[in-house]
Amino acid sequence: MSDSDGPGTLASADRLEAQLARELTPTTELRTRLKEAREALVALATRKAQEGGIPLRTAMVCGSVARETYLPGNHDMDLFLLFDPALPAPELERQGLALAFRILDSPEKRYAQHPYLRGRFQGFAVDAVPGYRVERGDRPLTAVDRTPFHQEYLAARLDERLRSEIRLLKRFLRGIGVYGAETRTEGFSGYLQELLVLRHGGFRPLLQEASRWRIPQRLAPEGPEPSFQEDAALVLADPVDPHRNVSSAVSRRSLATFILASAEYLRAPAREFFYPPSRPPPTPEDRERELSRRGSAVAGLSFPTPELVDDILYPQLRKAQRALAASLQRVGFGVLGTASAKGDDHCIILVETTTVQVSPVHVQEGPPVGLEHAHRFLEKWSGTGPPILQGPYITPEGRLQVEVPRTLRDLPDVIRSELPQLSVGRDLRDPVLRHGKVLDWEAIRTDAVASVALQELWGKSLPWRPLSPPGPPGNSDVEEDGPETQPQE
């Protein structure tokens, strides 16, 4: 028991979790409807496959609906249409989608590693996913082939108490903003959450352990520990495929959020961890006041939204953010932060800098003295070359250096000049480099997509705590941490 787990704290947590467990437990009526719909869906898929001569091996519903670990309002069904591994991949796609079209209402094609179908059945949303019925979970042919083994592994180990504990964890992770393994969130998948509760025996025992974790965190599997990516924030071996890290999607930020929230909840349990305070969307006038209060500058880059699934788009958006920030820092801007957002027709990347203009003097670094490049640097910066304010001269580190006047100083102008050299993801090169438009603050403050990005840029907070009231503009009176402050792990 930690110092914060006193009798009063434990009793408070017991009451809160008991109340939440009752709220999150599905009703008998919903359970019955879902069970009947699952069985009817599998039976229909089997019958339609036989009638259409489609070589389906088996159909099964997997995921939280099958294990009854779903949250209220989140009971979409995942139907897996599994075929013989000998079936070629193009035929898997063709036959799987053909079958899905036969059984779902309002079908719509979606894309992940390969196409799948989203539709409805008896009033429930369904994702119908083609895959292979492989013999072992550690030998998948597609990314979805392990899922039936996940279903079998957990279904054999979960009881009603653990299901309730899993629902508590899911609501907690949703409340603190790290629920979901998609690249937009970089958080905890539903399968990972279920494994963590199973491993630790419950919601609160998991939080007690997590509050003591460090980054990176390795959760040792049974037997020899397999090797995973060294930069993984969290490592937990998949029990059905020990060579796969179940938690590879979890970013350092998401793991840090979970660690801190676990410690804070154990110290002072509160409903806000599960249902955070609402934050009304800021108006353009709010944004104007915030910019004035911060005394910073914001500019942006707008470009057509490429036809990419989110799991491919968002990592490339983040790469473009880093490239833009690095480019401006090289020029001399102090970068406070970046953010991005996706709209139906355009994406936006925002950057906030300490000033709207960079210094009129640019320091051009040269090579160390003694290299052949030194002579070429001197020739380039001779009296007949570009205008020079000072130099060339030798720095205390033994490098050549020269100071020259800048021709472009305003933030939007500098972004335009840097745009052709910006290193962005492969799929963003054409949209950004050929069709990208630089936005000043006036264009940003009224753009709906930019408003979403501004929320990311200026909405940083701990979700379970109320936002701090805005203070007056100008210098803060808060002292910086002294030298005794511990470095982050």
VEXDREN-2710 file (C-alpha; in Angstrom, 1 decimal):
% VEXDREN-2710
k/r/px/py/pz
1/MET/0.0/0.0/0.0
2/SER/1.4/3.4/-0.9
3/ASP/1.4/6.4/1.4
4/SER/-1.6/7.8/-0.5
5/ASP/-3.6/4.7/-0.1
6/GLY/-5.0/5.5/3.4
7/PRO/-8.4/4.1/4.7
8/GLY/-10.2/7.2/3.5
9/THR/-8.7/7.1/0.1
10/LEU/-9.5/3.4/-0.3
11/ALA/-13.0/3.8/0.8
12/SER/-13.5/6.8/-1.6
13/ALA/-12.1/4.7/-4.5
14/ASP/-14.3/1.8/-3.6
15/ARG/-17.4/3.8/-3.7
16/LEU/-16.5/5.6/-6.9
17/GLU/-15.5/2.4/-8.7
18/ALA/-18.6/0.6/-7.6
19/GLN/-20.8/3.3/-8.9
20/LEU/-18.9/3.5/-12.2
21/ALA/-19.0/-0.3/-12.5
22/ARG/-22.8/-0.2/-12.3
23/GLU/-23.0/2.6/-14.9
24/LEU/-20.7/0.8/-17.3
25/THR/-22.2/-2.7/-17.0
26/PRO/-24.4/-3.4/-20.1
27/THR/-28.0/-4.2/-19.4
28/THR/-29.4/-7.6/-19.7
29/GLU/-31.5/-6.5/-22.6
30/LEU/-28.5/-5.2/-24.5
31/ARG/-26.4/-8.3/-23.8
32/THR/-29.2/-10.5/-25.1
33/ARG/-29.7/-8.4/-28.3
34/LEU/-25.9/-8.4/-29.0
35/LYS/-25.6/-12.2/-28.3
36/GLU/-28.5/-12.9/-30.7
37/ALA/-27.1/-10.6/-33.3
38/ARG/-23.7/-12.1/-33.1
39/GLU/-25.0/-15.6/-33.6
40/ALA/-27.4/-14.5/-36.4
41/LEU/-24.5/-12.7/-38.2
42/VAL/-22.2/-15.7/-38.1
43/ALA/-25.0/-18.0/-39.3
44/LEU/-25.9/-15.6/-42.1
45/ALA/-22.3/-15.3/-43.3
46/THR/-21.9/-19.1/-43.3
47/ARG/-25.1/-19.6/-45.2
48/LYS/-24.4/-16.9/-47.8
49/ALA/-21.0/-18.3/-48.4
50/GLN/-22.4/-21.7/-49.1
51/GLU/-25.1/-20.3/-51.4
52/GLY/-22.6/-18.2/-53.3
53/GLY/-19.9/-20.8/-53.6
54/ILE/-17.5/-18.6/-51.6
55/PRO/-14.7/-20.7/-49.9
56/LEU/-15.2/-19.4/-46.4
57/ARG/-13.5/-21.5/-43.7
58/THR/-15.2/-19.9/-40.7
59/ALA/-16.8/-16.7/-39.6
60/MET/-16.5/-15.3/-36.1
61/VAL/-17.2/-12.1/-34.1
62/CYS/-14.2/-11.0/-32.1
63/GLY/-13.3/-8.0/-29.9
64/SER/-15.0/-6.3/-27.0
65/VAL/-18.5/-7.1/-28.1
66/ALA/-17.7/-10.8/-28.2
67/ARG/-16.0/-10.6/-24.7
68/GLU/-18.6/-8.1/-23.3
69/THR/-15.9/-5.6/-22.3
70/TYR/-17.3/-2.8/-24.4
71/LEU/-18.3/0.6/-23.0
72/PRO/-21.9/2.0/-23.3
73/GLY/-22.5/3.2/-26.8
74/ASN/-19.4/1.5/-28.2
75/HIS/-20.7/-1.9/-29.2
76/ASP/-19.7/-2.1/-32.9
77/MET/-19.2/-5.7/-34.0
78/ASP/-16.0/-7.0/-35.7
79/LEU/-16.8/-9.9/-38.0
80/PHE/-13.9/-11.8/-39.3
81/LEU/-14.3/-13.8/-42.5
82/LEU/-11.5/-16.3/-42.5
83/PHE/-10.3/-18.2/-45.6
84/ASP/-7.8/-20.9/-46.3
85/PRO/-4.2/-19.6/-46.3
86/ALA/-3.7/-21.1/-49.8
87/LEU/-6.1/-18.5/-51.2
88/PRO/-4.1/-15.8/-53.0
89/ALA/-4.3/-12.3/-51.4
90/PRO/-6.3/-10.8/-54.4
91/GLU/-8.9/-13.5/-54.1
92/LEU/-9.1/-13.1/-50.3
93/GLU/-10.0/-9.5/-50.9
94/ARG/-12.4/-10.2/-53.7
95/GLN/-14.2/-13.1/-52.1
96/GLY/-14.2/-11.5/-48.6
97/LEU/-15.8/-8.3/-49.8
98/ALA/-18.3/-10.1/-52.0
99/LEU/-19.5/-12.0/-49.0
100/ALA/-19.6/-8.9/-46.8
101/PHE/-21.8/-7.2/-49.4
102/ARG/-24.2/-10.1/-49.2
103/ILE/-24.8/-9.8/-45.4
104/LEU/-24.5/-6.2/-44.4
105/ASP/-26.9/-3.3/-44.9
106/SER/-25.6/0.1/-46.1
107/PRO/-22.1/-1.4/-46.9
108/GLU/-19.2/1.0/-47.3
109/LYS/-15.7/0.1/-48.3
110/ARG/-12.9/1.1/-45.9
111/TYR/-9.2/0.6/-46.0
112/ALA/-6.6/-0.6/-43.5
113/GLN/-3.8/-3.1/-44.5
114/HIS/-6.4/-4.3/-47.1
115/PRO/-10.0/-3.3/-47.8
116/TYR/-12.8/-4.2/-45.4
117/LEU/-16.5/-3.4/-45.3
118/ARG/-18.4/-1.3/-42.8
119/GLY/-22.1/-1.7/-42.6
120/ARG/-25.0/-2.5/-40.3
121/PHE/-26.8/-5.6/-39.1
122/GLN/-29.9/-5.7/-36.9
123/GLY/-29.3/-2.1/-36.0
124/PHE/-25.6/-2.6/-35.0
125/ALA/-22.6/-1.2/-36.8
126/VAL/-20.4/-4.0/-38.2
127/ASP/-16.9/-4.1/-39.6
128/ALA/-16.5/-7.2/-41.8
129/VAL/-12.8/-8.0/-42.2
130/PRO/-11.4/-10.7/-44.5
131/GLY/-8.4/-12.7/-43.2
132/TYR/-6.8/-16.1/-43.1
133/ARG/-7.5/-19.0/-40.7
134/VAL/-3.9/-19.7/-39.9
135/GLU/-2.9/-22.6/-37.6
136/ARG/-0.7/-20.5/-35.2
137/GLY/-1.0/-16.9/-33.9
138/ASP/2.7/-16.3/-34.3
139/ARG/2.6/-17.1/-38.0
140/PRO/0.0/-14.6/-39.4
141/LEU/-0.2/-13.8/-43.1
142/THR/-2.1/-10.5/-42.6
143/ALA/-2.3/-8.1/-39.7
144/VAL/-5.7/-9.4/-38.7
145/ASP/-4.9/-13.1/-38.6
146/ARG/-3.9/-13.0/-34.9
147/THR/-7.3/-11.6/-33.8
148/PRO/-9.1/-15.0/-33.5
149/PHE/-6.3/-16.2/-31.3
150/HIS/-6.7/-13.1/-29.2
151/GLN/-10.4/-13.9/-28.8
152/GLU/-9.8/-17.5/-27.8
153/TYR/-7.0/-16.5/-25.3
154/LEU/-9.0/-13.9/-23.5
155/ALA/-12.4/-15.6/-23.7
156/ALA/-10.9/-18.6/-21.8
157/ARG/-9.5/-16.3/-19.0
158/LEU/-12.0/-13.5/-18.4
159/ASP/-14.8/-13.7/-15.8
160/GLU/-17.5/-11.2/-14.9
161/ARG/-15.3/-9.5/-12.3
162/LEU/-12.5/-9.0/-14.7
163/ARG/-14.8/-7.8/-17.5
164/SER/-16.1/-5.1/-15.1
165/GLU/-12.5/-4.1/-14.2
166/ILE/-11.6/-3.8/-17.9
167/ARG/-14.6/-1.5/-18.5
168/LEU/-13.3/0.7/-15.6
169/LEU/-9.8/0.8/-17.2
170/LYS/-11.3/1.6/-20.6
171/ARG/-13.4/4.5/-19.2
172/PHE/-10.3/5.8/-17.3
173/LEU/-8.1/5.7/-20.4
174/ARG/-10.8/7.4/-22.5
175/GLY/-11.1/10.1/-19.8
176/ILE/-7.4/10.9/-19.7
177/GLY/-7.2/10.9/-23.5
178/VAL/-5.0/7.8/-24.3
179/TYR/-7.6/5.3/-25.4
180/GLY/-6.9/3.7/-28.8
181/ALA/-3.9/2.5/-30.8
182/GLU/-4.6/4.6/-33.9
183/THR/-1.7/6.8/-35.0
184/ARG/-3.7/9.9/-34.2
185/THR/-3.9/8.9/-30.5
186/GLU/-0.8/6.6/-30.1
187/GLY/-2.5/5.1/-27.0
188/PHE/-3.6/1.8/-25.6
189/SER/-5.6/-0.6/-27.8
190/GLY/-8.6/-2.4/-26.3
191/TYR/-6.6/-5.8/-26.5
192/LEU/-3.7/-4.3/-24.6
193/GLN/-6.1/-2.9/-21.9
194/GLU/-7.6/-6.3/-21.4
195/LEU/-4.2/-8.0/-21.2
196/LEU/-3.0/-5.4/-18.6
197/VAL/-6.1/-6.0/-16.4
198/LEU/-5.7/-9.8/-16.7
199/ARG/-2.0/-9.5/-15.9
200/HIS/-2.4/-7.4/-12.8
201/GLY/-5.7/-8.9/-11.6
202/GLY/-7.8/-5.7/-11.7
203/PHE/-8.1/-2.0/-12.4
204/ARG/-6.7/-0.6/-9.2
205/PRO/-3.8/-3.2/-8.9
206/LEU/-2.8/-2.1/-12.4
207/LEU/-2.8/1.5/-11.4
208/GLN/-0.8/0.8/-8.3
209/GLU/1.9/-0.8/-10.5
210/ALA/1.7/1.7/-13.3
211/SER/2.2/4.6/-10.8
212/ARG/5.7/3.3/-10.2
213/TRP/6.6/2.6/-13.9
214/ARG/9.4/4.4/-15.6
215/ILE/9.8/5.1/-19.3
216/PRO/10.7/2.9/-21.1
217/GLN/8.9/0.2/-19.3
218/ARG/9.4/-3.5/-19.9
219/LEU/6.7/-5.9/-18.7
220/ALA/8.7/-9.2/-18.7
221/PRO/6.8/-12.1/-20.3
222/GLU/6.9/-15.7/-19.1
223/GLY/10.1/-17.2/-20.3
224/PRO/12.9/-15.4/-22.2
225/GLU/12.3/-11.8/-23.1
226/PRO/12.1/-11.3/-26.9
227/SER/13.8/-8.4/-28.5
228/PHE/11.7/-5.4/-29.6
229/GLN/12.4/-1.9/-30.9
230/GLU/14.7/-0.2/-28.5
231/ASP/12.7/3.1/-28.7
232/ALA/9.4/1.4/-27.6
233/ALA/8.0/3.3/-24.6
234/LEU/6.2/0.2/-23.3
235/VAL/6.9/-3.5/-24.0
236/LEU/4.4/-6.3/-23.4
237/ALA/4.8/-9.5/-25.5
238/ASP/1.6/-10.8/-27.2
239/PRO/0.7/-14.1/-25.5
240/VAL/-0.3/-15.6/-28.9
241/ASP/2.8/-14.2/-30.7
242/PRO/5.7/-13.7/-28.3
243/HIS/7.7/-11.9/-31.0
244/ARG/5.1/-9.1/-31.2
245/ASN/5.0/-6.1/-28.9
246/VAL/1.3/-5.5/-28.1
247/SER/2.0/-2.0/-26.9
248/SER/4.2/-0.8/-29.8
249/ALA/1.6/2.0/-30.6
250/VAL/1.9/3.6/-27.2
251/SER/3.9/6.8/-27.3
252/ARG/6.1/8.1/-24.5
253/ARG/3.6/10.9/-24.0
254/SER/0.6/8.5/-23.7
255/LEU/2.5/6.3/-21.3
256/ALA/3.6/9.3/-19.2
257/THR/0.0/10.4/-19.1
258/PHE/-1.1/7.0/-17.8
259/ILE/1.6/6.9/-15.2
260/LEU/0.9/10.3/-13.9
261/ALA/-2.9/9.8/-13.9
262/SER/-2.5/6.5/-12.1
263/ALA/-0.5/8.2/-9.3
264/GLU/-2.9/11.2/-9.1
265/TYR/-6.0/9.0/-9.0
266/LEU/-4.6/6.8/-6.2
267/ARG/-3.8/9.9/-4.3
268/ALA/-7.2/11.5/-4.8
269/PRO/-9.8/9.4/-6.6
270/ALA/-12.3/11.5/-8.6
271/ARG/-14.9/11.0/-11.2
272/GLU/-13.1/13.6/-13.4
273/PHE/-10.5/10.9/-14.3
274/PHE/-13.3/9.0/-16.1
275/TYR/-15.4/11.9/-17.3
276/PRO/-13.1/15.0/-17.6
277/PRO/-14.5/18.5/-17.4
278/SER/-16.1/19.7/-20.6
279/ARG/-14.2/22.4/-22.5
280/PRO/-16.3/24.6/-24.7
281/PRO/-14.8/25.3/-28.1
282/PRO/-13.1/28.8/-28.1
283/THR/-14.5/31.5/-30.4
284/PRO/-12.3/33.5/-32.8
285/GLU/-12.4/36.3/-30.2
286/ASP/-11.1/33.9/-27.6
287/ARG/-8.2/33.0/-30.0
288/GLU/-7.5/36.7/-30.5
289/ARG/-7.3/37.3/-26.8
290/GLU/-5.1/34.3/-26.3
291/LEU/-2.6/35.4/-29.0
292/SER/-2.4/38.8/-27.4
293/ARG/-1.9/37.3/-23.9
294/ARG/0.9/35.1/-25.2
295/GLY/2.6/37.8/-27.2
296/SER/3.7/35.2/-29.7
297/ALA/3.2/34.7/-33.5
298/VAL/1.3/32.0/-35.3
299/ALA/1.5/31.1/-39.0
300/GLY/0.3/28.0/-40.9
301/LEU/0.6/25.9/-43.9
302/SER/-2.6/24.7/-45.7
303/PHE/-2.6/22.0/-48.4
304/PRO/-5.2/19.6/-50.0
305/THR/-6.1/16.6/-47.9
306/PRO/-4.5/13.5/-49.6
307/GLU/-6.5/10.3/-50.0
308/LEU/-4.8/8.4/-47.2
309/VAL/-6.1/6.4/-44.3
310/ASP/-5.5/8.1/-40.9
311/ASP/-2.8/5.6/-39.8
312/ILE/-0.7/6.7/-42.8
313/LEU/-1.6/10.4/-42.8
314/TYR/-1.0/11.3/-39.2
315/PRO/2.6/10.1/-38.9
316/GLN/3.4/12.1/-42.0
317/LEU/1.7/15.2/-40.6
318/ARG/3.8/14.9/-37.5
319/LYS/7.0/14.5/-39.7
320/ALA/6.0/17.7/-41.6
321/GLN/5.5/19.5/-38.3
322/ARG/9.0/18.5/-37.1
323/ALA/10.5/19.5/-40.4
324/LEU/8.8/23.0/-40.3
325/ALA/9.9/23.6/-36.7
326/ALA/13.5/22.5/-37.4
327/SER/13.7/24.7/-40.6
328/LEU/12.5/27.8/-38.7
329/GLN/14.8/27.1/-35.8
330/ARG/17.8/26.9/-38.2
331/VAL/16.8/30.3/-39.5
332/GLY/16.7/31.8/-36.0
333/PHE/13.1/31.7/-34.8
334/GLY/12.3/30.4/-31.3
335/VAL/9.6/27.7/-31.9
336/LEU/7.1/27.3/-29.0
337/GLY/5.1/24.5/-30.6
338/THR/3.5/23.0/-33.7
339/ALA/0.1/21.3/-34.3
340/SER/-1.8/19.9/-37.2
341/ALA/-5.4/19.0/-38.2
342/LYS/-7.2/17.2/-41.0
343/GLY/-10.2/18.5/-42.7
344/ASP/-12.4/17.0/-45.5
345/ASP/-10.7/19.1/-48.2
346/HIS/-7.6/20.5/-46.6
347/CYS/-5.1/19.9/-43.9
348/ILE/-3.3/22.6/-41.8
349/ILE/0.0/22.7/-40.0
350/LEU/0.5/25.5/-37.5
351/VAL/3.7/26.8/-35.9
352/GLU/4.0/29.2/-33.0
353/THR/7.1/31.3/-32.6
354/THR/8.3/33.7/-29.9
355/THR/8.4/36.6/-32.4
356/VAL/6.8/37.5/-35.7
357/GLN/10.1/38.5/-37.1
358/VAL/13.5/37.0/-37.0
359/SER/16.6/39.0/-36.2
360/PRO/17.9/41.3/-39.1
361/VAL/21.3/39.6/-38.7
362/HIS/21.9/36.1/-39.9
363/VAL/25.0/34.2/-38.6
364/GLN/26.3/31.9/-41.3
365/GLU/28.5/29.2/-39.8
366/GLY/31.4/27.9/-41.8
367/PRO/33.7/24.9/-41.5
368/PRO/36.4/24.3/-38.9
369/VAL/39.7/25.9/-39.8
370/GLY/42.1/23.4/-41.3
371/LEU/39.7/21.8/-43.7
372/GLU/39.7/22.3/-47.5
373/HIS/36.2/23.7/-47.2
374/ALA/37.6/26.7/-45.2
375/HIS/39.2/28.1/-48.3
376/ARG/36.0/27.8/-50.3
377/PHE/34.1/29.5/-47.6
378/LEU/36.5/32.4/-47.6
379/GLU/36.2/32.7/-51.4
380/LYS/32.4/32.7/-51.3
381/TRP/32.4/35.4/-48.7
382/SER/35.0/37.6/-50.3
383/GLY/34.5/41.4/-50.7
384/THR/32.9/40.9/-54.1
385/GLY/30.3/38.4/-52.9
386/PRO/27.1/38.8/-51.0
387/PRO/26.9/41.8/-48.6
388/ILE/28.6/41.2/-45.2
389/LEU/27.9/42.9/-41.9
390/GLN/30.9/41.3/-40.1
391/GLY/33.6/38.7/-40.9
392/PRO/34.6/36.3/-41.9
393/TYR/36.1/35.6/-38.5
394/ILE/37.1/32.6/-36.3
395/THR/34.9/31.6/-33.4
396/PRO/36.2/30.5/-30.0
397/GLU/35.5/26.9/-31.2
398/GLY/37.8/27.3/-34.2
399/ARG/35.2/27.6/-36.9
400/LEU/34.8/30.2/-39.6
401/GLN/31.7/32.4/-39.4
402/VAL/30.2/35.4/-41.1
403/GLU/27.3/37.7/-40.3
404/VAL/25.0/38.9/-43.1
405/PRO/21.8/40.9/-43.4
406/ARG/18.5/39.0/-43.9
407/THR/16.3/39.6/-46.9
408/LEU/13.2/37.9/-45.4
409/ARG/12.3/38.4/-41.7
410/ASP/8.5/38.0/-41.3
411/LEU/7.3/34.5/-40.3
412/PRO/5.0/33.8/-43.2
413/ASP/7.6/35.0/-45.7
414/VAL/10.3/32.8/-44.2
415/ILE/8.0/29.8/-44.3
416/ARG/7.4/30.5/-48.1
417/SER/11.1/30.6/-48.7
418/GLU/11.7/27.4/-46.7
419/LEU/8.8/25.5/-48.3
420/PRO/10.7/24.0/-51.3
421/GLN/13.3/22.5/-49.1
422/LEU/10.9/21.1/-46.5
423/SER/11.4/17.4/-45.8
424/VAL/7.9/15.9/-45.5
425/GLY/6.4/12.4/-45.8
426/ARG/6.4/10.8/-49.2
427/ASP/2.6/11.1/-49.6
428/LEU/2.7/14.8/-48.6
429/ARG/5.3/16.0/-51.1
430/ASP/3.0/16.9/-53.9
431/PRO/0.2/18.4/-51.7
432/VAL/2.7/20.4/-49.6
433/LEU/5.4/21.4/-52.0
434/ARG/3.2/22.0/-55.1
435/HIS/-0.1/23.1/-53.6
436/GLY/0.8/24.3/-50.1
437/LYS/-0.4/27.8/-49.1
438/VAL/1.1/29.8/-46.2
439/LEU/-1.5/31.3/-43.9
440/ASP/-1.0/34.4/-41.7
441/TRP/-2.9/34.9/-38.5
442/GLU/-5.9/36.6/-40.1
443/ALA/-6.5/33.5/-42.3
444/ILE/-6.0/31.1/-39.4
445/ARG/-8.4/32.7/-36.9
446/THR/-11.4/32.1/-39.1
447/ASP/-10.5/28.7/-40.6
448/ALA/-12.5/25.8/-39.1
449/VAL/-9.7/23.3/-39.6
450/ALA/-7.1/25.7/-38.1
451/SER/-9.4/26.0/-35.1
452/VAL/-8.9/22.3/-34.4
453/ALA/-5.2/22.6/-34.7
454/LEU/-5.2/25.7/-32.4
455/GLN/-7.0/23.6/-29.8
456/GLU/-4.1/21.2/-30.0
457/LEU/-1.5/24.0/-29.9
458/TRP/-3.1/25.9/-27.0
459/GLY/-5.2/23.3/-25.3
460/LYS/-2.4/21.4/-23.7
461/SER/-3.5/20.3/-20.2
462/LEU/-4.1/17.3/-17.9
463/PRO/-7.6/16.3/-19.0
464/TRP/-8.8/15.4/-15.5
465/ARG/-7.9/18.9/-14.1
466/PRO/-9.8/22.1/-14.9
467/LEU/-8.0/24.5/-17.2
468/SER/-6.1/27.2/-15.4
469/PRO/-7.8/30.7/-15.7
470/PRO/-5.9/32.9/-18.1
471/GLY/-3.5/35.3/-16.5
472/PRO/-2.5/38.8/-17.5
473/PRO/-0.1/39.2/-20.4
474/GLY/3.5/39.8/-19.7
475/ASN/6.2/38.1/-17.6
476/SER/5.2/35.4/-15.2
477/ASP/6.2/35.8/-11.5
478/VAL/6.5/32.0/-11.1
479/GLU/10.0/31.0/-10.2
480/GLU/11.7/28.3/-12.3
481/ASP/12.6/25.0/-10.7
482/GLY/16.0/25.1/-9.0
483/PRO/18.8/22.6/-9.5
484/GLU/17.2/20.1/-7.1
485/THR/14.5/19.3/-9.6
486/GLN/14.8/15.7/-10.6
487/PRO/15.3/15.0/-14.4
488/GLN/12.6/13.1/-16.2
489/GLU/13.1/9.4/-16.8
END
